[in-house]
């Protein structure tokens, strides 16, 4: 019985941040929906800006939810400690390379598997939204909020209980579940695993935040450029893109792993 309680406590520690994050964002969006039904007739000037309103509302709700979790979990040092270590300058390119590689290779792979046909609810918002609003919400605010929850909080908790491979897999799975439908979930699993690996290798929250911002920026640019036309290119072109950008992804992660290995060796030499 005691073991069961212990396991339940561990599961709750890991899942509760996701539920709180999900619940707060859903409550904010639902609250706005209720207000819209009550006073929508007086807010007709917003009709032409609904995409911008939705993007800003979602980003604001995510940041607020992340802030609530930081306050609740302040005792664990979310805003300081090892995750505040600065990201070395030479780590910027591997982080961006891993993000770009995962984003392009992942999108092309899903297209080859015909999973993009399942739809992406966010795409119309990215196409209709004001570019400045899209960049601020999707490329900056959302990655910051999600990384401080999924990597800086959930991944660190997982690492206290399991080895890197298990922590990477579970955190990526939770990240995929958070994103909803199958197409977005599979893509989020790949990107989430890459972000967790960067967090592990650089031991800094700046690494996955930078990479997540880069990945979202690539996705936005692909959407603006006409994702359907790009992903409808010939099979061989998409396969070539998977190989090229998959290679960039593997090379970037290898550089990150080499940094971690060198850091351990330096620590061992000074011990």
C-alpha positions in Angstrom: 0.0 0.0 0.0 2.8 2.4 0.9 4.5 1.6 -2.5 1.3 2.3 -4.3 1.0 5.7 -2.5 4.6 6.5 -3.4 4.0 5.7 -7.1 0.8 7.7 -7.1 2.6 10.6 -5.6 5.4 10.4 -8.2 2.9 10.3 -11.0 1.0 13.2 -9.6 4.2 15.3 -9.3 4.9 14.7 -13.0 1.3 15.0 -14.4 0.0 17.8 -12.2 1.9 20.6 -13.9 0.5 19.5 -17.3 -3.0 19.4 -15.9 -2.7 22.9 -14.2 -1.1 24.3 -17.4 -3.9 22.8 -19.5 -6.6 23.8 -17.1 -5.6 27.4 -16.7 -5.3 28.0 -20.4 -8.6 26.3 -21.1 -10.3 28.3 -18.3 -9.0 31.6 -19.8 -10.1 30.8 -23.3 -13.5 29.5 -22.1 -14.0 32.6 -20.0 -13.4 34.8 -23.0 -15.9 32.7 -25.0 -18.5 33.3 -22.3 -17.8 37.0 -22.3 -18.0 37.0 -26.1 -21.5 35.4 -26.0 -22.6 38.0 -23.4 -21.1 41.1 -24.9 -20.2 40.1 -28.4 -22.7 42.5 -30.0 -20.8 45.4 -28.5 -17.4 44.2 -29.7 -18.1 44.1 -33.4 -14.8 45.9 -34.1 -13.0 42.6 -33.1 -14.7 40.5 -35.7 -12.1 41.3 -38.3 -9.3 40.6 -35.8 -10.5 37.3 -34.3 -7.3 35.5 -35.4 -5.1 38.0 -33.6 -7.4 38.0 -30.5 -7.2 34.2 -30.4 -3.4 34.1 -30.8 -2.9 36.8 -28.1 -5.4 35.2 -25.8 -3.8 31.8 -26.1 -0.3 33.1 -25.6 -1.3 35.3 -22.6 -3.1 32.3 -21.0 0.0 30.1 -21.5 2.3 32.7 -19.9 -0.1 33.2 -17.0 -0.4 29.4 -16.5 3.4 29.1 -16.5 3.8 31.9 -14.1 1.3 30.2 -11.7 3.4 27.0 -11.9 6.6 28.9 -11.2 5.1 30.4 -8.1 3.7 27.1 -6.9 7.0 25.4 -7.6 9.3 28.2 -6.5 10.8 26.0 -3.8 12.5 23.9 -6.5 14.4 26.8 -7.9 12.7 27.0 -11.3 14.0 30.5 -11.9 17.5 29.9 -10.6 20.0 27.0 -9.9 21.4 24.9 -12.7 18.8 25.8 -15.3 19.9 29.5 -15.2 23.3 28.6 -16.4 24.1 30.8 -19.5 24.1 29.1 -22.8 27.6 29.2 -24.3 27.9 31.1 -27.6 29.0 28.0 -29.5 25.8 26.2 -28.5 23.5 28.6 -30.4 24.1 27.0 -33.8 23.6 23.4 -32.6 20.3 24.5 -30.9 19.0 26.3 -33.9 20.3 23.5 -36.2 18.5 20.8 -34.2 15.3 22.8 -34.2 15.4 23.6 -37.9 16.3 20.0 -38.7 13.5 18.5 -36.6 10.9 21.0 -37.9 11.6 20.5 -41.6 12.4 16.8 -41.5 9.4 16.2 -39.2 6.9 18.0 -41.4 8.2 16.3 -44.6 8.0 12.9 -42.9 4.4 13.4 -41.8 3.6 14.6 -45.3 5.1 11.4 -46.8 3.0 9.3 -44.3 -0.1 11.4 -45.3 -0.6 12.4 -41.6 -0.7 16.1 -42.4 -4.1 15.4 -44.0 -5.5 15.0 -40.5 -5.4 18.8 -40.2 -3.7 21.5 -38.1 -6.2 23.7 -36.3 -3.5 26.4 -35.8 -2.7 26.9 -39.5 -5.7 29.2 -40.3 -4.7 31.5 -37.4 -1.2 31.7 -38.6 -2.4 32.5 -42.1 -5.0 35.1 -41.1 -3.2 36.7 -38.1 -1.2 39.9 -38.2 2.5 38.9 -38.8 3.7 40.8 -35.7 1.0 39.1 -33.5 1.9 35.7 -34.9 5.6 36.2 -34.2 5.0 37.6 -30.7 2.6 34.8 -29.7 3.7 31.7 -31.6 7.5 32.3 -32.0 8.2 34.0 -28.6 5.5 33.8 -25.9 4.3 30.2 -26.5 7.8 28.6 -26.6 8.9 30.5 -23.5 5.8 29.3 -21.5 5.9 25.7 -22.7 9.6 25.3 -22.1 9.4 26.6 -18.6 6.7 24.0 -17.9 7.7 21.0 -20.0 11.5 21.1 -19.8 12.4 23.3 -16.8 9.8 21.7 -14.6 8.4 18.4 -15.8 11.7 17.1 -17.3 13.7 18.0 -14.2 11.2 16.1 -12.1 11.5 13.1 -14.4 15.3 13.2 -14.2 15.2 12.8 -10.5 13.3 9.5 -10.9 14.8 8.0 -14.1 17.6 8.0 -16.6 17.9 10.4 -19.5 16.3 8.1 -22.1 13.2 7.5 -20.0 12.9 11.2 -19.0 13.2 12.3 -22.6 10.6 9.8 -23.8 8.0 10.5 -21.1 8.4 14.3 -21.3 8.0 14.1 -25.1 4.9 12.0 -24.8 3.3 14.5 -22.4 4.3 17.3 -24.8 2.6 15.4 -27.6 -0.6 14.8 -25.6 -0.8 18.5 -24.8 -0.9 19.3 -28.5 -4.1 17.4 -29.2 -4.6 15.8 -32.6 -2.5 13.0 -34.0 -0.6 15.0 -36.6 0.4 17.7 -34.2 1.0 15.2 -31.5 3.5 13.1 -33.6 5.4 16.3 -34.6 5.4 17.5 -31.0 6.8 14.2 -29.8 9.7 14.5 -32.1 10.4 18.1 -31.3 9.8 17.5 -27.6 12.4 14.7 -27.5 14.9 17.0 -29.3 14.2 19.8 -26.8 14.6 17.5 -23.8 18.0 16.2 -25.2 19.2 19.8 -25.5 18.1 20.5 -22.0 20.0 17.4 -20.8 23.2 18.2 -22.8 23.5 21.9 -22.0 21.9 21.8 -18.5 20.3 25.2 -19.2 16.7 26.2 -19.9 18.0 28.6 -22.5 18.8 25.8 -24.9 15.3 24.4 -25.4 13.7 27.8 -25.3 16.0 29.0 -28.1 15.4 25.8 -30.1 11.7 25.9 -29.6 11.5 29.5 -30.8 13.5 28.5 -33.8 11.3 25.5 -34.6 8.1 27.5 -34.3 9.6 30.2 -36.5 10.4 27.7 -39.2 6.8 26.3 -39.0 5.4 29.8 -39.3 7.6 30.6 -42.3 6.6 27.3 -43.9 2.9 28.2 -43.4 3.4 31.7 -44.8 5.2 30.2 -47.8 2.4 27.8 -48.5 3.0 24.6 -46.6 0.6 22.6 -48.7 2.5 23.4 -51.9 5.9 22.7 -50.3 4.9 19.4 -48.8 3.1 18.4 -52.0 6.5 18.4 -53.8 7.6 15.1 -55.3 8.3 12.1 -53.1 12.0 12.2 -53.9 12.3 15.9 -53.0 10.6 15.3 -49.7 12.8 12.2 -49.1 15.9 14.4 -49.9 14.7 17.0 -47.5 14.3 14.4 -44.8 17.8 13.1 -45.3 19.4 16.6 -45.5 17.6 18.1 -42.5 17.6 14.9 -40.6 21.4 14.9 -41.1 21.5 18.5 -39.7 19.4 17.4 -36.7 21.7 14.4 -36.0 24.9 16.5 -36.4 23.5 19.2 -34.1 22.6 16.8 -31.4 26.0 15.1 -31.7 27.6 18.5 -31.1 25.4 19.0 -28.1 26.3 15.6 -26.7 30.0 16.3 -27.3 29.7 19.4 -25.2 28.1 17.4 -22.3 30.8 14.7 -22.6 33.6 17.3 -22.5 32.0 19.1 -19.6 32.0 15.8 -17.6 35.6 15.1 -18.5 36.6 18.6 -17.4 34.8 18.2 -14.1 36.4 14.8 -13.6 39.9 16.3 -14.3 39.5 19.0 -11.7 38.0 16.7 -9.0 
